[in-house]
C-alpha cells in the first residue's frame, strides 16, 4: 500500500519525484521573453519622455525668445540656448530648433524636434522623431 497523497507507479519512486526541476526549466525558458518585454516597455517610456521634453523645451524657448532683450542678445540665440538648457545630452545633441517664423505677427513661435534615443543601439534602430511646438506673445 502506498502512502496517502502519493501515487506509486515504480517501486521506491513517486510521481512528484519525476517533476523535480520542471519549474526551473520553465523559468529559464520564459526569462528571455520577460527581458524582451521589459526592453520594449522601457523603449515606450523613452518615447513618452521625449514627448514631454520636446513640449517643455519648445515652451521654455518660446518664452525666452519672446522676452529676449534685443540689445543684449538676439532672440534666436536666446531661444536656442533656452531650448537646449534643460535637455539631457542624449536628446540635446540631435535637437532641431526652429525659432521665430517671420510671418507670425505678435507671437513668437518655436518648433523643437527631438530624436528618440534607442535603448539598444544597432538592434532597434528606428528613425522616430517627436515635435514640440509652442508660441509666446512677443514683448516690446
N, CA, C and O atoms as a GROMACS GRO file, in nm:
protein
  560
    1UNK      N    1   0.082  -0.118   0.000
    1UNK     CA    2   0.000   0.000   0.000
    1UNK      C    3   0.086   0.124   0.000
    1UNK      O    4   0.192   0.129   0.063
    2UNK      N    5   0.039   0.223  -0.072
    2UNK     CA    6   0.112   0.349  -0.078
    2UNK      C    7   0.068   0.446   0.030
    2UNK      O    8  -0.038   0.430   0.092
    3UNK      N    9   0.149   0.544   0.050
    3UNK     CA   10   0.117   0.649   0.145
    3UNK      C   11   0.012   0.738   0.081
    3UNK      O   12   0.016   0.768  -0.038
    4UNK      N   13  -0.083   0.781   0.164
    4UNK     CA   14  -0.193   0.863   0.113
    4UNK      C   15  -0.136   0.993   0.052
    4UNK      O   16  -0.051   1.056   0.114
    5UNK      N   17  -0.180   1.033  -0.067
    5UNK     CA   18  -0.132   1.152  -0.135
    5UNK      C   19  -0.023   1.124  -0.237
    5UNK      O   20   0.011   1.210  -0.318
    6UNK      N   21   0.031   1.005  -0.233
    6UNK     CA   22   0.134   0.967  -0.330
    6UNK      C   23   0.085   0.851  -0.413
    6UNK      O   24   0.023   0.757  -0.363
    7UNK      N   25   0.113   0.860  -0.538
    7UNK     CA   26   0.075   0.751  -0.627
    7UNK      C   27   0.202   0.678  -0.665
    7UNK      O   28   0.295   0.736  -0.720
    8UNK      N   29   0.204   0.549  -0.635
    8UNK     CA   30   0.322   0.470  -0.667
    8UNK      C   31   0.303   0.403  -0.802
    8UNK      O   32   0.207   0.329  -0.825
    9UNK      N   33   0.398   0.431  -0.889
    9UNK     CA   34   0.396   0.362  -1.017
    9UNK      C   35   0.521   0.276  -1.032
    9UNK      O   36   0.518   0.170  -1.095
   10UNK      N   37   0.630   0.324  -0.973
   10UNK     CA   38   0.753   0.246  -0.976
   10UNK      C   39   0.792   0.216  -0.832
   10UNK      O   40   0.767   0.298  -0.743
   11UNK      N   41   0.848   0.110  -0.809
   11UNK     CA   42   0.888   0.079  -0.671
   11UNK      C   43   0.993   0.178  -0.621
   11UNK      O   44   1.098   0.194  -0.683
   12UNK      N   45   0.964   0.244  -0.508
   12UNK     CA   46   1.058   0.335  -0.447
   12UNK      C   47   1.055   0.477  -0.500
   12UNK      O   48   1.126   0.563  -0.448
   13UNK      N   49   0.975   0.506  -0.603
   13UNK     CA   50   0.968   0.642  -0.659
   13UNK      C   51   0.823   0.686  -0.664
   13UNK      O   52   0.733   0.605  -0.687
   14UNK      N   53   0.801   0.812  -0.644
   14UNK     CA   54   0.666   0.864  -0.657
   14UNK      C   55   0.660   0.960  -0.775
   14UNK      O   56   0.764   1.001  -0.828
   15UNK      N   57   0.541   0.996  -0.815
   15UNK     CA   58   0.522   1.080  -0.934
   15UNK      C   59   0.581   1.219  -0.914
   15UNK      O   60   0.629   1.279  -1.010
   16UNK      N   61   0.578   1.270  -0.792
   16UNK     CA   62   0.632   1.403  -0.766
   16UNK      C   63   0.783   1.407  -0.790
   16UNK      O   64   0.835   1.510  -0.833
   17UNK      N   65   0.852   1.302  -0.765
   17UNK     CA   66   0.996   1.299  -0.787
   17UNK      C   67   1.032   1.316  -0.934
   17UNK      O   68   1.137   1.370  -0.967
   18UNK      N   69   0.946   1.270  -1.022
   18UNK     CA   70   0.972   1.283  -1.165
   18UNK      C   71   0.966   1.427  -1.214
   18UNK      O   72   1.031   1.461  -1.312
   19UNK      N   73   0.888   1.514  -1.145
   19UNK     CA   74   0.868   1.652  -1.189
   19UNK      C   75   0.965   1.750  -1.124
   19UNK      O   76   0.952   1.871  -1.143
   20UNK      N   77   1.060   1.702  -1.049
   20UNK     CA   78   1.155   1.792  -0.984
   20UNK      C   79   1.237   1.867  -1.088
   20UNK      O   80   1.289   1.807  -1.182
   21UNK      N   81   1.248   2.001  -1.071
   21UNK     CA   82   1.327   2.083  -1.162
   21UNK      C   83   1.249   2.136  -1.281
   21UNK      O   84   1.302   2.216  -1.358
   22UNK      N   85   1.126   2.093  -1.296
   22UNK     CA   86   1.048   2.138  -1.411
   22UNK      C   87   1.021   2.289  -1.403
   22UNK      O   88   1.024   2.357  -1.506
   23UNK      N   89   0.994   2.340  -1.286
   23UNK     CA   90   0.968   2.482  -1.271
   23UNK      C   91   1.092   2.564  -1.307
   23UNK      O   92   1.080   2.669  -1.371
   24UNK      N   93   1.207   2.518  -1.268
   24UNK     CA   94   1.330   2.590  -1.301
   24UNK      C   95   1.353   2.594  -1.452
   24UNK      O   96   1.393   2.696  -1.506
   25UNK      N   97   1.327   2.483  -1.519
   25UNK     CA   98   1.343   2.477  -1.665
   25UNK      C   99   1.243   2.570  -1.733
   25UNK      O  100   1.280   2.638  -1.829
   26UNK      N  101   1.119   2.575  -1.686
   26UNK     CA  102   1.019   2.664  -1.745
   26UNK      C  103   1.057   2.810  -1.724
   26UNK      O  104   1.040   2.892  -1.814
   27UNK      N  105   1.110   2.842  -1.606
   27UNK     CA  106   1.151   2.979  -1.578
   27UNK      C  107   1.266   3.021  -1.670
   27UNK      O  108   1.266   3.133  -1.723
   28UNK      N  109   1.362   2.934  -1.689
   28UNK     CA  110   1.475   2.964  -1.778
   28UNK      C  111   1.426   2.984  -1.922
   28UNK      O  112   1.480   3.067  -1.994
   29UNK      N  113   1.326   2.910  -1.962
   29UNK     CA  114   1.272   2.924  -2.097
   29UNK      C  115   1.196   3.053  -2.118
   29UNK      O  116   1.195   3.107  -2.228
   30UNK      N  117   1.131   3.104  -2.014
   30UNK     CA  118   1.049   3.224  -2.026
   30UNK      C  119   1.129   3.351  -1.999
   30UNK      O  120   1.087   3.460  -2.038
   31UNK      N  121   1.243   3.340  -1.934
   31UNK     CA  122   1.323   3.457  -1.898
   31UNK      C  123   1.359   3.546  -2.018
   31UNK      O  124   1.346   3.668  -2.005
   32UNK      N  125   1.402   3.494  -2.132
   32UNK     CA  126   1.430   3.583  -2.246
   32UNK      C  127   1.306   3.662  -2.292
   32UNK      O  128   1.319   3.777  -2.333
   33UNK      N  129   1.190   3.601  -2.285
   33UNK     CA  130   1.068   3.673  -2.324
   33UNK      C  131   1.038   3.786  -2.225
   33UNK      O  132   0.994   3.894  -2.265
   34UNK      N  133   1.060   3.761  -2.099
   34UNK     CA  134   1.039   3.865  -1.998
   34UNK      C  135   1.136   3.981  -2.020
   34UNK      O  136   1.097   4.097  -2.009
   35UNK      N  137   1.260   3.950  -2.051
   35UNK     CA  138   1.360   4.054  -2.076
   35UNK      C  139   1.324   4.136  -2.200
   35UNK      O  140   1.336   4.258  -2.198
   36UNK      N  141   1.280   4.071  -2.306
   36UNK     CA  142   1.238   4.143  -2.427
   36UNK      C  143   1.119   4.234  -2.400
   36UNK      O  144   1.112   4.345  -2.452
   37UNK      N  145   1.025   4.187  -2.319
   37UNK     CA  146   0.910   4.268  -2.283
   37UNK      C  147   0.953   4.391  -2.203
   37UNK      O  148   0.903   4.501  -2.227
   38UNK      N  149   1.045   4.374  -2.110
   38UNK     CA  150   1.094   4.488  -2.032
   38UNK      C  151   1.167   4.589  -2.120
   38UNK      O  152   1.154   4.710  -2.099
   39UNK      N  153   1.245   4.542  -2.217
   39UNK     CA  154   1.313   4.633  -2.310
   39UNK      C  155   1.212   4.711  -2.393
   39UNK      O  156   1.228   4.832  -2.413
   40UNK      N  157   1.107   4.644  -2.441
   40UNK     CA  158   1.004   4.712  -2.520
   40UNK      C  159   0.931   4.816  -2.435
   40UNK      O  160   0.902   4.926  -2.483
   41UNK      N  161   0.900   4.784  -2.311
   41UNK     CA  162   0.833   4.879  -2.223
   41UNK      C  163   0.923   4.999  -2.193
   41UNK      O  164   0.875   5.112  -2.187
   42UNK      N  165   1.052   4.975  -2.173
   42UNK     CA  166   1.144   5.084  -2.147
   42UNK      C  167   1.155   5.175  -2.269
   42UNK      O  168   1.164   5.297  -2.254
   43UNK      N  169   1.155   5.118  -2.390
   43UNK     CA  170   1.161   5.199  -2.511
   43UNK      C  171   1.035   5.284  -2.524
   43UNK      O  172   1.042   5.400  -2.566
   44UNK      N  173   0.921   5.230  -2.488
   44UNK     CA  174   0.797   5.309  -2.488
   44UNK      C  175   0.806   5.423  -2.388
   44UNK      O  176   0.757   5.533  -2.415
   45UNK      N  177   0.867   5.399  -2.273
   45UNK     CA  178   0.886   5.505  -2.174
   45UNK      C  179   0.977   5.614  -2.229
   45UNK      O  180   0.954   5.732  -2.203
   46UNK      N  181   1.081   5.577  -2.305
   46UNK     CA  182   1.169   5.676  -2.368
   46UNK      C  183   1.093   5.762  -2.468
   46UNK      O  184   1.117   5.882  -2.478
   47UNK      N  185   1.002   5.701  -2.542
   47UNK     CA  186   0.921   5.776  -2.639
   47UNK      C  187   0.833   5.877  -2.565
   47UNK      O  188   0.825   5.993  -2.605
   48UNK      N  189   0.767   5.834  -2.459
   48UNK     CA  190   0.683   5.924  -2.382
   48UNK      C  191   0.762   6.037  -2.318
   48UNK      O  192   0.716   6.151  -2.316
   49UNK      N  193   0.879   6.007  -2.266
   49UNK     CA  194   0.963   6.108  -2.205
   49UNK      C  195   1.010   6.209  -2.310
   49UNK      O  196   1.025   6.327  -2.280
   50UNK      N  197   1.034   6.163  -2.431
   50UNK     CA  198   1.075   6.253  -2.539
   50UNK      C  199   0.963   6.350  -2.573
   50UNK      O  200   0.990   6.467  -2.600
   51UNK      N  201   0.838   6.304  -2.572
   51UNK     CA  202   0.724   6.394  -2.595
   51UNK      C  203   0.722   6.503  -2.487
   51UNK      O  204   0.700   6.621  -2.518
   52UNK      N  205   0.744   6.464  -2.364
   52UNK     CA  206   0.744   6.561  -2.254
   52UNK      C  207   0.859   6.661  -2.269
   52UNK      O  208   0.839   6.781  -2.250
   53UNK      N  209   0.977   6.613  -2.302
   53UNK     CA  210   1.093   6.701  -2.320
   53UNK      C  211   1.075   6.798  -2.436
   53UNK      O  212   1.112   6.915  -2.425
   54UNK      N  213   1.018   6.751  -2.546
   54UNK     CA  214   1.001   6.836  -2.664
   54UNK      C  215   0.903   6.950  -2.635
   54UNK      O  216   0.928   7.065  -2.671
   55UNK      N  217   0.793   6.918  -2.569
   55UNK     CA  218   0.696   7.022  -2.536
   55UNK      C  219   0.752   7.124  -2.439
   55UNK      O  220   0.731   7.244  -2.455
   56UNK      N  221   0.823   7.076  -2.337
   56UNK     CA  222   0.880   7.167  -2.239
   56UNK      C  223   0.989   7.254  -2.301
   56UNK      O  224   0.995   7.374  -2.274
   57UNK      N  225   1.075   7.196  -2.384
   57UNK     CA  226   1.182   7.273  -2.448
   57UNK      C  227   1.124   7.381  -2.539
   57UNK      O  228   1.175   7.493  -2.543
   58UNK      N  229   1.018   7.348  -2.613
   58UNK     CA  230   0.955   7.447  -2.701
   58UNK      C  231   0.893   7.560  -2.620
   58UNK      O  232   0.903   7.676  -2.658
   59UNK      N  233   0.828   7.526  -2.510
   59UNK     CA  234   0.765   7.628  -2.426
   59UNK      C  235   0.869   7.723  -2.366
   59UNK      O  236   0.852   7.844  -2.369
   60UNK      N  237   0.975   7.667  -2.311
   60UNK     CA  238   1.082   7.749  -2.250
   60UNK      C  239   1.149   7.835  -2.356
   60UNK      O  240   1.178   7.952  -2.332
   61UNK      N  241   1.174   7.778  -2.473
   61UNK     CA  242   1.240   7.853  -2.581
   61UNK      C  243   1.152   7.967  -2.631
   61UNK      O  244   1.202   8.075  -2.661
   62UNK      N  245   1.021   7.943  -2.642
   62UNK     CA  246   0.931   8.049  -2.688
   62UNK      C  247   0.927   8.165  -2.590
   62UNK      O  248   0.928   8.282  -2.630
   63UNK      N  249   0.922   8.133  -2.461
   63UNK     CA  250   0.921   8.241  -2.360
   63UNK      C  251   1.054   8.317  -2.360
   63UNK      O  252   1.054   8.440  -2.347
   64UNK      N  253   1.165   8.246  -2.374
   64UNK     CA  254   1.296   8.313  -2.374
   64UNK      C  255   1.314   8.399  -2.499
   64UNK      O  256   1.366   8.510  -2.491
   65UNK      N  257   1.271   8.348  -2.613
   65UNK     CA  258   1.286   8.424  -2.737
   65UNK      C  259   1.196   8.546  -2.742
   65UNK      O  260   1.237   8.651  -2.792
   66UNK      N  261   1.075   8.534  -2.691
   66UNK     CA  262   0.982   8.646  -2.694
   66UNK      C  263   1.023   8.756  -2.596
   66UNK      O  264   0.997   8.873  -2.620
   67UNK      N  265   1.087   8.717  -2.486
   67UNK     CA  266   1.124   8.816  -2.386
   67UNK      C  267   1.269   8.858  -2.390
   67UNK      O  268   1.315   8.930  -2.301
   68UNK      N  269   1.344   8.816  -2.493
   68UNK     CA  270   1.486   8.850  -2.500
   68UNK      C  271   1.505   8.999  -2.523
   68UNK      O  272   1.432   9.061  -2.601
   69UNK      N  273   1.601   9.054  -2.455
   69UNK     CA  274   1.636   9.195  -2.474
   69UNK      C  275   1.711   9.207  -2.607
   69UNK      O  276   1.814   9.143  -2.626
   70UNK      N  277   1.660   9.286  -2.695
   70UNK     CA  278   1.719   9.296  -2.829
   70UNK      C  279   1.859   9.355  -2.827
   70UNK      O  280   1.933   9.339  -2.924
   71UNK      N  281   1.897   9.423  -2.720
   71UNK     CA  282   2.029   9.486  -2.716
   71UNK      C  283   2.136   9.391  -2.665
   71UNK      O  284   2.251   9.400  -2.706
   72UNK      N  285   2.100   9.300  -2.576
   72UNK     CA  286   2.199   9.210  -2.518
   72UNK      C  287   2.226   9.088  -2.608
   72UNK      O  288   2.342   9.051  -2.628
   73UNK      N  289   2.124   9.028  -2.660
   73UNK     CA  290   2.139   8.908  -2.743
   73UNK      C  291   2.024   8.902  -2.842
   73UNK      O  292   1.919   8.963  -2.820
   74UNK      N  293   2.042   8.830  -2.949
   74UNK     CA  294   1.934   8.817  -3.044
   74UNK      C  295   1.830   8.720  -2.990
   74UNK      O  296   1.859   8.635  -2.906
   75UNK      N  297   1.709   8.733  -3.040
   75UNK     CA  298   1.601   8.645  -2.996
   75UNK      C  299   1.630   8.500  -3.032
   75UNK      O  300   1.600   8.410  -2.954
   76UNK      N  301   1.688   8.477  -3.149
   76UNK     CA  302   1.718   8.340  -3.192
   76UNK      C  303   1.820   8.272  -3.103
   76UNK      O  304   1.806   8.154  -3.071
   77UNK      N  305   1.923   8.346  -3.063
   77UNK     CA  306   2.025   8.289  -2.974
   77UNK      C  307   1.965   8.254  -2.838
   77UNK      O  308   1.993   8.148  -2.783
   78UNK      N  309   1.883   8.345  -2.785
   78UNK     CA  310   1.819   8.320  -2.655
   78UNK      C  311   1.725   8.200  -2.664
   78UNK      O  312   1.716   8.119  -2.572
   79UNK      N  313   1.655   8.190  -2.776
   79UNK     CA  314   1.562   8.078  -2.797
   79UNK      C  315   1.636   7.945  -2.800
   79UNK      O  316   1.599   7.852  -2.730
   80UNK      N  317   1.741   7.935  -2.881
   80UNK     CA  318   1.816   7.809  -2.894
   80UNK      C  319   1.885   7.770  -2.763
   80UNK      O  320   1.886   7.653  -2.725
   81UNK      N  321   1.941   7.869  -2.695
   81UNK     CA  322   2.009   7.842  -2.569
   81UNK      C  323   1.911   7.790  -2.464
   81UNK      O  324   1.940   7.694  -2.393
   82UNK      N  325   1.794   7.853  -2.455
   82UNK     CA  326   1.694   7.812  -2.356
   82UNK      C  327   1.638   7.673  -2.389
   82UNK      O  328   1.609   7.595  -2.298
   83UNK      N  329   1.622   7.641  -2.518
   83UNK     CA  330   1.567   7.511  -2.556
   83UNK      C  331   1.661   7.398  -2.518
   83UNK      O  332   1.616   7.292  -2.474
   84UNK      N  333   1.791   7.418  -2.533
   84UNK     CA  334   1.888   7.312  -2.504
   84UNK      C  335   1.934   7.309  -2.359
   84UNK      O  336   2.002   7.215  -2.317
   85UNK      N  337   1.897   7.410  -2.282
   85UNK     CA  338   1.948   7.423  -2.146
   85UNK      C  339   1.910   7.306  -2.056
   85UNK      O  340   1.995   7.255  -1.983
   86UNK      N  341   1.787   7.263  -2.059
   86UNK     CA  342   1.741   7.157  -1.970
   86UNK      C  343   1.734   7.019  -2.035
   86UNK      O  344   1.693   6.922  -1.971
   87UNK      N  345   1.772   7.008  -2.162
   87UNK     CA  346   1.766   6.878  -2.230
   87UNK      C  347   1.884   6.790  -2.189
   87UNK      O  348   1.997   6.837  -2.183
   88UNK      N  349   1.859   6.663  -2.160
   88UNK     CA  350   1.970   6.570  -2.135
   88UNK      C  351   2.055   6.554  -2.261
   88UNK      O  352   2.008   6.581  -2.372
   89UNK      N  353   2.178   6.511  -2.245
   89UNK     CA  354   2.273   6.502  -2.357
   89UNK      C  355   2.223   6.413  -2.470
   89UNK      O  356   2.244   6.445  -2.587
   90UNK      N  357   2.157   6.303  -2.438
   90UNK     CA  358   2.110   6.210  -2.542
   90UNK      C  359   2.010   6.276  -2.635
   90UNK      O  360   2.000   6.238  -2.752
   91UNK      N  361   1.935   6.374  -2.587
   91UNK     CA  362   1.836   6.444  -2.668
   91UNK      C  363   1.892   6.573  -2.726
   91UNK      O  364   1.855   6.611  -2.837
   92UNK      N  365   1.978   6.642  -2.653
   92UNK     CA  366   2.027   6.774  -2.695
   92UNK      C  367   2.119   6.766  -2.817
   92UNK      O  368   2.122   6.859  -2.897
   93UNK      N  369   2.193   6.657  -2.831
   93UNK     CA  370   2.291   6.652  -2.940
   93UNK      C  371   2.226   6.651  -3.079
   93UNK      O  372   2.286   6.701  -3.174
   94UNK      N  373   2.107   6.595  -3.093
   94UNK     CA  374   2.041   6.589  -3.223
   94UNK      C  375   1.916   6.676  -3.231
   94UNK      O  376   1.833   6.657  -3.320
   95UNK      N  377   1.901   6.770  -3.140
   95UNK     CA  378   1.781   6.854  -3.137
   95UNK      C  379   1.780   6.953  -3.253
   95UNK      O  380   1.880   7.018  -3.281
   96UNK      N  381   1.665   6.963  -3.318
   96UNK     CA  382   1.645   7.064  -3.424
   96UNK      C  383   1.551   7.170  -3.368
   96UNK      O  384   1.438   7.140  -3.330
   97UNK      N  385   1.598   7.293  -3.362
   97UNK     CA  386   1.521   7.401  -3.302
   97UNK      C  387   1.499   7.509  -3.407
   97UNK      O  388   1.594   7.564  -3.462
   98UNK      N  389   1.372   7.538  -3.434
   98UNK     CA  390   1.336   7.642  -3.530
   98UNK      C  391   1.263   7.753  -3.455
   98UNK      O  392   1.154   7.732  -3.402
   99UNK      N  393   1.324   7.871  -3.452
   99UNK     CA  394   1.269   7.983  -3.377
   99UNK      C  395   1.218   8.092  -3.470
   99UNK      O  396   1.276   8.117  -3.576
  100UNK      N  397   1.107   8.156  -3.430
  100UNK     CA  398   1.053   8.278  -3.489
  100UNK      C  399   1.023   8.271  -3.638
  100UNK      O  400   1.108   8.301  -3.722
  101UNK      N  401   0.903   8.231  -3.669
  101UNK     CA  402   0.853   8.237  -3.806
  101UNK      C  403   0.821   8.383  -3.836
  101UNK      O  404   0.736   8.441  -3.769
  102UNK      N  405   0.886   8.445  -3.936
  102UNK     CA  406   0.867   8.589  -3.960
  102UNK      C  407   0.725   8.624  -4.002
  102UNK      O  408   0.687   8.741  -3.992
  103UNK      N  409   0.645   8.529  -4.047
  103UNK     CA  410   0.508   8.560  -4.090
  103UNK      C  411   0.414   8.578  -3.971
  103UNK      O  412   0.308   8.640  -3.986
  104UNK      N  413   0.451   8.527  -3.855
  104UNK     CA  414   0.367   8.541  -3.737
  104UNK      C  415   0.380   8.681  -3.680
  104UNK      O  416   0.491   8.728  -3.655
  105UNK      N  417   0.269   8.747  -3.661
  105UNK     CA  418   0.270   8.882  -3.604
  105UNK      C  419   0.217   8.875  -3.461
  105UNK      O  420   0.110   8.822  -3.434
  106UNK      N  421   0.296   8.930  -3.371
  106UNK     CA  422   0.253   8.936  -3.232
  106UNK      C  423   0.286   8.811  -3.152
  106UNK      O  424   0.278   8.813  -3.029
  107UNK      N  425   0.324   8.702  -3.218
  107UNK     CA  426   0.357   8.578  -3.149
  107UNK      C  427   0.500   8.536  -3.186
  107UNK      O  428   0.549   8.567  -3.294
  108UNK      N  429   0.564   8.467  -3.094
  108UNK     CA  430   0.698   8.413  -3.119
  108UNK      C  431   0.689   8.261  -3.116
  108UNK      O  432   0.696   8.201  -3.009
  109UNK      N  433   0.672   8.196  -3.233
  109UNK     CA  434   0.655   8.051  -3.236
  109UNK      C  435   0.790   7.977  -3.238
  109UNK      O  436   0.889   8.027  -3.291
  110UNK      N  437   0.790   7.860  -3.180
  110UNK     CA  438   0.909   7.775  -3.175
  110UNK      C  439   0.867   7.632  -3.204
  110UNK      O  440   0.762   7.585  -3.157
  111UNK      N  441   0.950   7.563  -3.281
  111UNK     CA  442   0.928   7.420  -3.306
  111UNK      C  443   1.056   7.347  -3.271
  111UNK      O  444   1.163   7.377  -3.325
  112UNK      N  445   1.045   7.250  -3.181
  112UNK     CA  446   1.159   7.169  -3.138
  112UNK      C  447   1.136   7.026  -3.182
  112UNK      O  448   1.032   6.967  -3.150
  113UNK      N  449   1.230   6.969  -3.255
  113UNK     CA  450   1.222   6.830  -3.299
  113UNK      C  451   1.332   6.751  -3.230
  113UNK      O  452   1.451   6.783  -3.242
  114UNK      N  453   1.291   6.648  -3.156
  114UNK     CA  454   1.386   6.563  -3.085
  114UNK      C  455   1.383   6.423  -3.141
  114UNK      O  456   1.277   6.372  -3.178
  115UNK      N  457   1.498   6.361  -3.148
  115UNK     CA  458   1.509   6.223  -3.193
  115UNK      C  459   1.504   6.133  -3.070
  115UNK      O  460   1.572   6.158  -2.970
  116UNK      N  461   1.423   6.029  -3.076
  116UNK     CA  462   1.410   5.937  -2.963
  116UNK      C  463   1.534   5.849  -2.957
  116UNK      O  464   1.566   5.781  -3.055
  117UNK      N  465   1.605   5.849  -2.844
  117UNK     CA  466   1.721   5.760  -2.833
  117UNK      C  467   1.676   5.615  -2.823
  117UNK      O  468   1.567   5.586  -2.774
  118UNK      N  469   1.761   5.526  -2.870
  118UNK     CA  470   1.729   5.384  -2.871
  118UNK      C  471   1.799   5.318  -2.754
  118UNK      O  472   1.918   5.341  -2.731
  119UNK      N  473   1.727   5.235  -2.681
  119UNK     CA  474   1.783   5.167  -2.565
  119UNK      C  475   1.896   5.074  -2.605
  119UNK      O  476   1.998   5.066  -2.536
  120UNK      N  477   1.879   5.001  -2.715
  120UNK     CA  478   1.980   4.908  -2.763
  120UNK      C  479   2.023   4.954  -2.902
  120UNK      O  480   1.965   4.911  -3.002
  121UNK      N  481   2.125   5.041  -2.911
  121UNK     CA  482   2.166   5.093  -3.042
  121UNK      C  483   2.210   4.981  -3.137
  121UNK      O  484   2.277   4.886  -3.096
  122UNK      N  485   2.172   4.995  -3.262
  122UNK     CA  486   2.209   4.897  -3.363
  122UNK      C  487   2.112   4.781  -3.374
  122UNK      O  488   2.105   4.717  -3.479
  123UNK      N  489   2.038   4.752  -3.269
  123UNK     CA  490   1.943   4.641  -3.273
  123UNK      C  491   1.804   4.692  -3.308
  123UNK      O  492   1.737   4.636  -3.395
  124UNK      N  493   1.762   4.798  -3.242
  124UNK     CA  494   1.628   4.853  -3.264
  124UNK      C  495   1.637   4.994  -3.324
  124UNK      O  496   1.565   5.084  -3.280
  125UNK      N  497   1.723   5.013  -3.423
  125UNK     CA  498   1.738   5.145  -3.481
  125UNK      C  499   1.615   5.181  -3.564
  125UNK      O  500   1.587   5.118  -3.666
  126UNK      N  501   1.543   5.282  -3.520
  126UNK     CA  502   1.432   5.332  -3.598
  126UNK      C  503   1.433   5.483  -3.592
  126UNK      O  504   1.456   5.541  -3.486
  127UNK      N  505   1.410   5.549  -3.705
  127UNK     CA  506   1.414   5.695  -3.709
  127UNK      C  507   1.282   5.754  -3.659
  127UNK      O  508   1.192   5.781  -3.738
  128UNK      N  509   1.271   5.772  -3.529
  128UNK     CA  510   1.148   5.822  -3.471
  128UNK      C  511   1.175   5.961  -3.415
  128UNK      O  512   1.263   5.978  -3.330
  129UNK      N  513   1.100   6.060  -3.463
  129UNK     CA  514   1.118   6.197  -3.420
  129UNK      C  515   0.990   6.248  -3.354
  129UNK      O  516   0.880   6.208  -3.391
  130UNK      N  517   1.007   6.335  -3.256
  130UNK     CA  518   0.895   6.393  -3.183
  130UNK      C  519   0.904   6.544  -3.196
  130UNK      O  520   1.010   6.603  -3.173
  131UNK      N  521   0.792   6.607  -3.233
  131UNK     CA  522   0.787   6.752  -3.247
  131UNK      C  523   0.717   6.813  -3.127
  131UNK      O  524   0.617   6.761  -3.078
  132UNK      N  525   0.770   6.924  -3.082
  132UNK     CA  526   0.707   7.004  -2.978
  132UNK      C  527   0.694   7.146  -3.029
  132UNK      O  528   0.792   7.205  -3.076
  133UNK      N  529   0.575   7.202  -3.021
  133UNK     CA  530   0.552   7.337  -3.070
  133UNK      C  531   0.494   7.423  -2.960
  133UNK      O  532   0.413   7.377  -2.879
  134UNK      N  533   0.535   7.549  -2.958
  134UNK     CA  534   0.483   7.644  -2.861
  134UNK      C  535   0.498   7.784  -2.918
  134UNK      O  536   0.576   7.808  -3.011
  135UNK      N  537   0.422   7.876  -2.863
  135UNK     CA  538   0.431   8.017  -2.904
  135UNK      C  539   0.409   8.104  -2.781
  135UNK      O  540   0.337   8.067  -2.688
  136UNK      N  541   0.472   8.218  -2.784
  136UNK     CA  542   0.457   8.314  -2.676
  136UNK      C  543   0.438   8.452  -2.736
  136UNK      O  544   0.486   8.481  -2.846
  137UNK      N  545   0.368   8.536  -2.664
  137UNK     CA  546   0.342   8.672  -2.712
  137UNK      C  547   0.471   8.752  -2.710
  137UNK      O  548   0.542   8.753  -2.609
  138UNK      N  549   0.502   8.818  -2.821
  138UNK     CA  550   0.623   8.900  -2.829
  138UNK      C  551   0.613   9.018  -2.735
  138UNK      O  552   0.511   9.087  -2.730
  139UNK      N  553   0.720   9.042  -2.660
  139UNK     CA  554   0.726   9.158  -2.572
  139UNK      C  555   0.795   9.272  -2.643
  139UNK      O  556   0.891   9.250  -2.718
  140UNK      N  557   0.748   9.391  -2.620
  140UNK     CA  558   0.809   9.506  -2.689
  140UNK      C  559   0.920   9.568  -2.610
  140UNK      O  560   0.981   9.664  -2.654
   0.00000   0.00000   0.00000
